[in-house]
Amino acid sequence: MGHRGAGVKGRGRAALVAAAVAVAVAGLAGPVGAAGGTGLDLPPGGTRTEALTVPPQAGIAAEFAATTSAAAFGHRALQHLDLALAGHAAHAPDSAPAISRRVHAVLRSHADALARFVAFVALSPAWEDAGHELTERLVPALGLDDVDAARAMLIGSIGVADPDRDPAVTALEDYRRAVQALVAAAAPLAARMAMQRDHDRIGGPDHGGKDDRRFRQLVAQFGETLADVSIYIPSSPPELFRPRVPPPEKVFDVALLWDDHDNEWHRIAADVPVEDIFRDVFIATGKRPTPGQLKYLAGTYGQISIRRGTIEAIADVLDGAAPESPVRLALARSPDGEALRAALAERWRLSARYVYDAAFRAAMLRTVDGVRQGLVEQAGPAAADLRRLDDLLDRFGLTLDSQWAAAVPPSVGTLKVTAWFSDDPRTKFTSIWRFDKEEVRIDIDQGRATGVRRGNVVQTEGSIPGRNCIATDVRTFAPDGRLSFSASYRCVRENGVVEVSNRVGVGTWEVVGDDARPSSPVQQPAASRRSR
């Protein structure tokens, strides 16, 4: 009987949740007749009349607002699950934290996608801006298999005899129903948005030529071939257009960004996710990026990818550390440790701000530097964690302030470098190397070169004066004043033949004044055979 009563109670709660979700999907768009309403006019007597004719975009806006409310409902359902999991700690303090971590790991993509979507639509509730995020990022992240796996894990871990009575299991089932309702509502909405975007296309027999100044400008800027090779469909933001069907020729497979203020198109590589850049800049800065800003950022997508990979790797190290590990101890001792832990709880926001907010990125690296110094202070027990963090920083080309302070050669200063090839030790080359952290300028006897420093290694590339040659050099500076290098020379002779030679060598370095100047190569005389 107990089970039967619990089942009735569970079904009653399920009905309440389903009703709440239905309200979120169908009724939270606003009252009938208000902005974003359903489009049905009910007279005072409550009798249904004929449906009013609603412009297509107004209907889409209403559906999108309701679906957004359903997403917010799902986000709150996950928060309720967090509270229920925390409640288990009072009954099973030894196992509850581990169970909670495993459930959170399974549903991490859900939590991040929902939180990011809710934050994004709070900044821009228009479907034209956030529709892509709903259909291409949020819905694909909400796999019901993940929810079922989390439920099985939860029941198996805590040994629930009557799942209907367990708050965490109940909260998880509530979340599953919320996801089902959200996905069901998003499907017809996605179809309507696609139809509207196709209606707003650029190109084709009905949407181009003399009647559309944007199409005329496209022809003027890039020619008729690009303009006619495809029909272009707006994406998110609506200023961004992509081919309805990617053309087979790679040169024509591009995205187009319309700048209405300057009345011009920007051409962008098709594989750059401009939609994600638009969303993340909006989240990071709170401001809608302009077409000109999006064009610039799209051109630096390689650097954007490196920054995103950097912060994700750092977050994995910090967030994935065991509770009693040296990393967690360093976090606890750091004055910014609490703020860093809060940032790690919203990885999607942390990533966006690190990539697109320079001030935040600098502050974040200072905080990470504080954690690193905490590992240095712990010495032996933290050696493995320190090495792992330093390897990560080196992999992404980062040097923190504490590393620069202990750098050899110094992070800022001037060096006199004397070097020679291993196969010609008698000819000495003297040059002046001016270090400014990552940037290095080299003065040689007949010109200059520049280099990039990573730790105690400097890589340079430049042309050789008076010769049609390109030289690359990788030089490693040892703390004892010695160095080693490998150089590669690629020269084009008068007959067009390309010659490549590789040489290695060694040398010495010393700190000198900023007014030092290089000297010409010096060939030392052969050593005397006479005994002394």
ChimeraX attribute file (.defattr): number of C-alpha atoms within 10 A of each C-alpha:
attribute: neighborCount
match mode: 1-to-1
recipient: residues
	/A:1	6
	/A:2	7
	/A:3	12
	/A:4	9
	/A:5	11
	/A:6	15
	/A:7	16
	/A:8	12
	/A:9	14
	/A:10	17
	/A:11	13
	/A:12	12
	/A:13	14
	/A:14	16
	/A:15	12
	/A:16	13
	/A:17	17
	/A:18	17
	/A:19	12
	/A:20	16
	/A:21	26
	/A:22	18
	/A:23	15
	/A:24	24
	/A:25	26
	/A:26	20
	/A:27	19
	/A:28	21
	/A:29	23
	/A:30	15
	/A:31	13
	/A:32	14
	/A:33	13
	/A:34	10
	/A:35	13
	/A:36	20
	/A:37	23
	/A:38	23
	/A:39	19
	/A:40	16
	/A:41	16
	/A:42	14
	/A:43	9
	/A:44	6
	/A:45	6
	/A:46	8
	/A:47	8
	/A:48	10
	/A:49	10
	/A:50	8
	/A:51	11
	/A:52	11
	/A:53	9
	/A:54	13
	/A:55	9
	/A:56	12
	/A:57	14
	/A:58	15
	/A:59	18
	/A:60	21
	/A:61	21
	/A:62	22
	/A:63	26
	/A:64	27
	/A:65	25
	/A:66	27
	/A:67	26
	/A:68	28
	/A:69	22
	/A:70	27
	/A:71	29
	/A:72	20
	/A:73	22
	/A:74	27
	/A:75	23
	/A:76	16
	/A:77	21
	/A:78	23
	/A:79	15
	/A:80	19
	/A:81	23
	/A:82	17
	/A:83	14
	/A:84	19
	/A:85	24
	/A:86	16
	/A:87	15
	/A:88	19
	/A:89	15
	/A:90	10
	/A:91	10
	/A:92	11
	/A:93	12
	/A:94	10
	/A:95	13
	/A:96	20
	/A:97	15
	/A:98	12
	/A:99	20
	/A:100	19
	/A:101	13
	/A:102	16
	/A:103	22
	/A:104	18
	/A:105	14
	/A:106	17
	/A:107	19
	/A:108	16
	/A:109	18
	/A:110	25
	/A:111	22
	/A:112	19
	/A:113	22
	/A:114	26
	/A:115	20
	/A:116	23
	/A:117	22
	/A:118	19
	/A:119	16
	/A:120	19
	/A:121	20
	/A:122	12
	/A:123	17
	/A:124	18
	/A:125	17
	/A:126	15
	/A:127	23
	/A:128	21
	/A:129	21
	/A:130	24
	/A:131	24
	/A:132	19
	/A:133	20
	/A:134	24
	/A:135	18
	/A:136	11
	/A:137	16
	/A:138	23
	/A:139	20
	/A:140	13
	/A:141	19
	/A:142	21
	/A:143	16
	/A:144	15
	/A:145	11
	/A:146	19
	/A:147	20
	/A:148	15
	/A:149	13
	/A:150	22
	/A:151	20
	/A:152	13
	/A:153	16
	/A:154	22
	/A:155	16
	/A:156	12
	/A:157	14
	/A:158	13
	/A:159	10
	/A:160	13
	/A:161	10
	/A:162	13
	/A:163	18
	/A:164	19
	/A:165	15
	/A:166	14
	/A:167	17
	/A:168	23
	/A:169	22
	/A:170	20
	/A:171	19
	/A:172	23
	/A:173	21
	/A:174	22
	/A:175	24
	/A:176	23
	/A:177	18
	/A:178	28
	/A:179	25
	/A:180	17
	/A:181	20
	/A:182	26
	/A:183	22
	/A:184	14
	/A:185	20
	/A:186	25
	/A:187	12
	/A:188	12
	/A:189	21
	/A:190	18
	/A:191	12
	/A:192	17
	/A:193	21
	/A:194	16
	/A:195	12
	/A:196	17
	/A:197	18
	/A:198	15
	/A:199	13
	/A:200	14
	/A:201	19
	/A:202	26
	/A:203	22
	/A:204	14
	/A:205	9
	/A:206	11
	/A:207	16
	/A:208	19
	/A:209	17
	/A:210	9
	/A:211	10
	/A:212	14
	/A:213	12
	/A:214	20
	/A:215	20
	/A:216	17
	/A:217	17
	/A:218	24
	/A:219	16
	/A:220	13
	/A:221	15
	/A:222	13
	/A:223	12
	/A:224	13
	/A:225	10
	/A:226	16
	/A:227	23
	/A:228	17
	/A:229	18
	/A:230	19
	/A:231	20
	/A:232	26
	/A:233	24
	/A:234	24
	/A:235	21
	/A:236	19
	/A:237	24
	/A:238	18
	/A:239	18
	/A:240	22
	/A:241	22
	/A:242	21
	/A:243	21
	/A:244	13
	/A:245	12
	/A:246	17
	/A:247	14
	/A:248	9
	/A:249	8
	/A:250	10
	/A:251	10
	/A:252	17
	/A:253	20
	/A:254	20
	/A:255	23
	/A:256	22
	/A:257	24
	/A:258	21
	/A:259	17
	/A:260	11
	/A:261	9
	/A:262	9
	/A:263	10
	/A:264	16
	/A:265	23
	/A:266	18
	/A:267	17
	/A:268	21
	/A:269	16
	/A:270	17
	/A:271	11
	/A:272	17
	/A:273	13
	/A:274	23
	/A:275	18
	/A:276	16
	/A:277	20
	/A:278	23
	/A:279	25
	/A:280	23
	/A:281	21
	/A:282	20
	/A:283	24
	/A:284	19
	/A:285	13
	/A:286	12
	/A:287	12
	/A:288	17
	/A:289	17
	/A:290	13
	/A:291	22
	/A:292	16
	/A:293	13
	/A:294	20
	/A:295	20
	/A:296	12
	/A:297	19
	/A:298	21
	/A:299	14
	/A:300	12
	/A:301	16
	/A:302	11
	/A:303	13
	/A:304	18
	/A:305	11
	/A:306	14
	/A:307	19
	/A:308	18
	/A:309	15
	/A:310	21
	/A:311	22
	/A:312	18
	/A:313	16
	/A:314	18
	/A:315	21
	/A:316	13
	/A:317	16
	/A:318	20
	/A:319	17
	/A:320	11
	/A:321	15
	/A:322	12
	/A:323	10
	/A:324	8
	/A:325	13
	/A:326	22
	/A:327	25
	/A:328	20
	/A:329	19
	/A:330	23
	/A:331	24
	/A:332	15
	/A:333	14
	/A:334	20
	/A:335	13
	/A:336	17
	/A:337	19
	/A:338	13
	/A:339	13
	/A:340	19
	/A:341	15
	/A:342	11
	/A:343	16
	/A:344	19
	/A:345	13
	/A:346	14
	/A:347	19
	/A:348	20
	/A:349	19
	/A:350	23
	/A:351	23
	/A:352	24
	/A:353	23
	/A:354	23
	/A:355	24
	/A:356	21
	/A:357	14
	/A:358	11
	/A:359	10
	/A:360	15
	/A:361	19
	/A:362	12
	/A:363	13
	/A:364	20
	/A:365	18
	/A:366	16
	/A:367	19
	/A:368	23
	/A:369	18
	/A:370	22
	/A:371	27
	/A:372	25
	/A:373	17
	/A:374	22
	/A:375	25
	/A:376	16
	/A:377	12
	/A:378	16
	/A:379	13
	/A:380	11
	/A:381	13
	/A:382	20
	/A:383	14
	/A:384	13
	/A:385	19
	/A:386	22
	/A:387	13
	/A:388	13
	/A:389	21
	/A:390	16
	/A:391	13
	/A:392	16
	/A:393	17
	/A:394	13
	/A:395	11
	/A:396	15
	/A:397	14
	/A:398	17
	/A:399	19
	/A:400	15
	/A:401	15
	/A:402	13
	/A:403	16
	/A:404	16
	/A:405	11
	/A:406	10
	/A:407	16
	/A:408	15
	/A:409	22
	/A:410	16
	/A:411	22
	/A:412	16
	/A:413	16
	/A:414	23
	/A:415	22
	/A:416	21
	/A:417	22
	/A:418	20
	/A:419	22
	/A:420	20
	/A:421	19
	/A:422	15
	/A:423	10
	/A:424	10
	/A:425	14
	/A:426	15
	/A:427	15
	/A:428	18
	/A:429	19
	/A:430	22
	/A:431	22
	/A:432	26
	/A:433	27
	/A:434	23
	/A:435	21
	/A:436	15
	/A:437	18
	/A:438	17
	/A:439	15
	/A:440	21
	/A:441	17
	/A:442	20
	/A:443	19
	/A:444	18
	/A:445	15
	/A:446	11
	/A:447	12
	/A:448	16
	/A:449	15
	/A:450	16
	/A:451	22
	/A:452	18
	/A:453	21
	/A:454	19
	/A:455	20
	/A:456	16
	/A:457	17
	/A:458	20
	/A:459	18
	/A:460	18
	/A:461	17
	/A:462	16
	/A:463	17
	/A:464	16
	/A:465	12
	/A:466	7
	/A:467	10
	/A:468	13
	/A:469	17
	/A:470	16
	/A:471	17
	/A:472	17
	/A:473	19
	/A:474	18
	/A:475	21
	/A:476	19
	/A:477	20
	/A:478	15
	/A:479	12
	/A:480	11
	/A:481	14
	/A:482	16
	/A:483	20
	/A:484	19
	/A:485	21
	/A:486	16
	/A:487	18
	/A:488	16
	/A:489	18
	/A:490	16
	/A:491	19
	/A:492	14
	/A:493	12
	/A:494	8
	/A:495	6
	/A:496	8
	/A:497	9
	/A:498	12
	/A:499	11
	/A:500	13
	/A:501	10
	/A:502	12
	/A:503	13
	/A:504	16
	/A:505	17
	/A:506	18
	/A:507	21
	/A:508	18
	/A:509	22
	/A:510	14
	/A:511	16
	/A:512	16
	/A:513	10
	/A:514	12
	/A:515	7
	/A:516	15
	/A:517	15
	/A:518	19
	/A:519	16
	/A:520	12
	/A:521	16
	/A:522	11
	/A:523	12
	/A:524	10
	/A:525	8
	/A:526	7
	/A:527	7
	/A:528	7
	/A:529	6
	/A:530	5
	/A:531	4
	/A:532	4
